Every structure is written in C-alpha cells, then in structure tokens.
C-alpha cells in the first residue's frame, strides 16, 4: 500500500532558476523571461514577446533528498490555424546531470496564430501538474528543464523532503544568442536543442538567448548580453535578417559592429565567437522575405519559401552567402585588435552534404536528428583542444 507523501511547498524564486534573465510575478505564479524588463519594454513585437517568454535553456535547479516531486505549471501552447496540432512541450528531469524522466503538462492556455493574417488569439485554460516519483532518497542535484518552445508559468513546487538552492558551481557560463534554430525549433526536448547538447558536451552552464524569429541585431539584446555574467559568448547571425528582409548590406556591417561593440563593453576579453548561418537552400542566394507555403498543408506539412529574387542582391538585399562573406570580413578586421574574437562558418555545423542526408523539413528549421548533429559539431569545434572555447578562459591552449 502506497502512502501519500507529506508534501513540502517551496516558493519558486530566482535562486532556484537558471538560464533566465528576469522573473515576473503573475496572477498565477512566476514567469521566467530570457530578456530583462527594460529590453522587453523597448519592442512591442509579438513574435519577440512570445519567443523570449518560451524558456529555452531555463531550468529549476535545487538540492534535495526528495523521492517525489510535483510541479504545478500553466503552459501557453501554440496552435497554427489550418496546421496539425503541435505536440505538448516536454519537461526533462535530470538527477546529478543524468536524464531520468520526461513528462508533459496537459491543459493550459492556447495561443492560436493565423499565419495568413498575423492575427493571434489567446484562450485561457487550466494549469496542470507534473509529477516525478521513485527517486533515490540521497542528497542530489535535481534539474527540471522547462519546455524550450512553450511559455510556462510556474505555480507551485512540492517535494516530500526539503529543498535548498544548489550552490554555485565552478563551470564556465556560455551565453549564446541566435535565431529559432538556437532557440530549439523542432528539437525533441529542452536538453536536446543544439545549444543544450553542446553545453553538456562542453561541460558549461548555458544561458540561451536563441530567440525564434528575433535574432535581428536589436540593440536591447546586445545590452542584455553586455550586462549578463558570462565566460564564453557566441552570436549566430543571419537567417532572421534574410527571412525578415529587415536591412540591406549598407546597414548590416555597421549593425554587426555595433552589436559586438556593445557586448565588448561588458565583456572586453571573453572569447567571442561569431557564427554564420547553417546551410538553407531557399536563402543561399535568394533574398527574403520568407513566407509560409500552404501548398502541402492538407498533408500536414507547413513549409516556407523565399519571396525575393537573386537579382535583388545588386541593390543590397541580403542572402546567406552575402552574410557569411561579410561576417568573415568583419571578424578578420576586428581580430587585428581583438585576439579573442573568432569566426565559425555555419556550414561546418550543417552544410550541403548534411542537407542531402537530413533535409530541413519545412525548408528553414532542423529536426531533432539535425539538432544533435549541430550540437555535437559545435562542441567538437568550439570546446575541443585549440577551439575558441577550449582553455580555462577560452581560446587555444
């Protein structure tokens, strides 16, 4: 006969959270944010608001002897009008760094997005409870990684033994910024996004500022990175600038310099790795904007297509090849005065040969297998001996 645990409720506070830059108190509980309040106040874009509130890389971290854990949470789940339902977000439970169990929270709010009009409607729903049981009764580090693609309000944490914040470790902190690919896109779970995989392989603590649709060289993002404690920094730049058709070549170079200058104001000597886009056929030589392609929606497949024309490069429109060449030039120029700035061609992480084997299902975003490949290759490049992040302070050893 199983007896009901004697639950201890522990408030979810900032000292139990890793990977977020702000914690908002809501009517239900707390909402982790990956951008600080002053950054969020400077942009009224709904895409950015949704992306930064999705807790990619955010995890609860604590020490306990608990054998059972419950977490009440209120997710906000996305639905795209006319498209098949998306799977529920996955929570990963790690004990002493090892994945033990995965679960989902039913219910929650529903955000319905019409990609033909841009209209979004939210319908309120009930909170749900996540439960993990059968854990060992020894003192251990417990991590609950929140769904990387599902906004999550945390309401209550219950355990059958006391909880204490995990003490600061001695691992280096890696601060990364990028697009929806860095955010996690179609990874299988929060610990299998490519940055999470690379961080695990590199033995570092991740702060993931991968922001779906929003890696746009925004000054407020650069300032957030400037003000965030970090030992290693990377920025993956390009795909969102092309598929949003946001700027021309004349503006791009100075914007990149300004973004990197701002980061350097807070991190003057940290290894700074600039990563160009992975291979994406629709935008290699064709400018944006990108638009949804609904021709296969009846088969349950939403894809994207490029709406620009290759000839428009002459007027300064950006393509991925244009961006790669410019980023390589900028990093080479800066390296003359900054020995800790590095460049990585994104095609070394996922190139044309990889696309032939593992094509991008919707023409833009990698699937779960490709996330693993990118994460492994990034770790092998950046964290291996001689890599940009290899030594105690980064850089070659």
PyMOL commands that set and color helices and strands:
alter all, ss='L'
color gray80, all
select helices_A, chain A and resi 14-16+37-40+46-53+180-183+190-192+194-202+219-226+239-243+249-266+281-283+294-299+310-315+320-335+346-348+352-357+368-382
alter helices_A, ss='H'
color red, helices_A
select strands_A, chain A and resi 8-10+17-18+22-25+30-33+59-64+69-80+91-95+98-103+109-113+120-123+128-132+140-145+151-159+163-165+173-178+205-210+232-236+271-275+290-293+303-306+341-344
alter strands_A, ss='S'
color yellow, strands_A
deselect
rebuild
show_as cartoon
